[in-house]
């Protein structure tokens, strides 16, 4: 009988777990209890206000926590929800841990208006859209560790305006300066322009200016007030490799745009591997000196992400393979443009490109490159373009190879005036050489988000009529005879049976 009672108690406990995600200790006493809430219904029905040991709130169905009634808790974990604005207006104290992490839609931590005390650990981690943690200003006291890490949109540094601590990481500075929290502050891997030390919040721009270096004399006399600069333009025929390296002892970080224009440099090593560029990188109208045909780009081999634009305009620059050059880059946050480059495509090794590149946040443009044949070694991993795809005026391009992996193009496309009288982008093509049929599939499958901005033209400017073309998988297009595989098979099948009828 005793065993039956224990079994029944276990079943009831399990049913309770399924219903609200938690179960009290089975001794029947007043000890603290813990719960798991996995749906918005669980949250809305959770009326517990007593001594809670832990509460884990996790689930994409959850969008609002403001109805929670409890005041005091040991550990509170909020992860992987779809909450936009985190509000806990009844919470007064956290005794062990408050963890807010992996909430992909969370923009704001706002109402903690009754939070008098937090002890142990506060962790705000990997909330990719989070920009506002002003709710932390409500904390009246506490001790332990506050970690604000890996929130990619949070805290681009700006000067403090008056006593308004609501912006960015300023709530942490407020808790620190006002003595509200006694302990350790960990700040790392937030917005690229965010502070990483509590005492630097709001001060990163002190002494930060933009500069132009146009001669060897400029480089020698360059004396910035801060080793971090905003924008740096390096230009002119006096800028050699040696002059470029003169700057490295004076600049450690560029948070805005680096422009290298009209120079005769031959090598990026000794500069890009010493100076961190956190914004745009622009090479424009550079002609390497000393008889070199292109700029060696190995200085960029440690870059896995460009946080702004990458523009290579009328500048011969080498693209080498794995472990070197641009080959480690997985993401370009802004535009990626290769423009007016007769060098690209002349040797082969410079087209090892970007085999790991998966995402371009802005436009991707390859235009005016007379020797590029395709983008295969550049783009085979590319899945997402946030802006437009522009591929035009490249007379040797005779396929759309390199774009087969695309799953999203955020705006429109322009593919025009590629190829020449000796060869065109085919209608269907073959494996490794897809044609316009792949573009038809992009439109039908809604890979192109803005179909009102689509310009497709042959080398002579005549517009491509997609209505006459069957969609195809770029990795396995139809034969380059203008007849899709299935149509060819149907034709053969029909001819076979027609022949049998004739024999009869």
Buried (B, 14 or more C-beta within 10 A) or exposed (E): EEEEEEEEEEEEBEEBEEEBBBBBEEEEEEEBBBBBBBBBEBBEEBEBEEEBBBBBBBBBEBBBBBBBEBBBBBBBBBBBBBBEBBBBBBBBBBBBBBBBBBBBBBBBBBBBBBBBBBBBBBBBBBBBBBBBBBBBBBBBBBEBBBBBBBBBBBBBBBEBEEEEBBBBBBBBBBBBEEEBBEBEBBBEBBBBBBBBEBEBBBBBBEEBEEBEBBBBEBBEEBEBEBEBBBBBBBBBEBBBBEBBBBBBEBBEBBBBBBBBBBBBBBBBBBBBBBBBBBBBBBBBEBBBBEEBEBBBBBBBBEBEEBBBBBBBBBBBBBBBEEEBBBBBBBBBBBBBBBBBBEBBBBEEEBBBBBBBBBBBBBBBBBBBBBBBBBBBBBBBBBEBBBBBBBBBBBBBBBBBBBBBBBEBBBBBBBBBBBBBEEBBBBBBBBEBBBBBBBBBBBBEEEBBEEEEEBBBBBBEEEEBEBEEBBBBEBEEBBBBEEBBBEEEEEEEEEEEEEEEEEEE
